[in-house]
């Protein structure tokens, strides 16, 4: 199985993307599209956080 690299600045980048995309919802007619995009980003963040917790809880693995 392919290993996912969970090191780096991905948590910060995801939060930055969330705050950069959020103001677009104030444009007329874009609220629903931005909401769907934000939900996708939130799901990706949740998946990465769960993967990081699983990888971090493995015993005997050097980081």
N, C-alpha and C positions, 0 to 999 in steps of 0.2 A: 504494500500500500504506500502511496506517495505521502511523504511527510510535509506538513504545513509549517512554514516558518512563521512563528508567532512573535518573533523578536522585532524590535524596531519601533517606529513611531505611529503604527496604524491606529491605536486608540485615539491619539490626539488628532490625527488627520480626519478620522470619521466625525469627531465632534466639530472640527472646523468646517467640514463640508455641511454638516447639519445646520450650523449657524449661518453659513453663507447662502444656503438654499432657502432657508425660512423666509427672508424678506421678499422673495419672489411671489409668495402667496398673497401679497397685497396688490399685485397687479390684477386688473380686471379680467375675470375669466380663467385665471390660472390656479385658483385655490384648490380645486379637486385634483389637478395634475400634480401640484406640489405636494399635496397630502399623500398621494400614492407614492411619490418618489421618497418622501420622508419615511413612510412606513417600510419601504424596501431597504433604505439605509439602516433603519432601526433593527430590522430583522437580520441584516448582515452583521451589525454590531453585536446583537445577541448571540448569533452563531459563533462569531469569533471569540467572544467572552467565554462561552461554554467550552469551546475547543481549548482555550488557554487554561481554563480550570482543570479540564481533564488531563491535559499534558503536564500541568504543574503538580497534579496529585499522584502521578506515577512514581512509585518508589524506585530508588536506585538509578534514576536518570540524572546525569550531570547536565547542568545548564550553563 
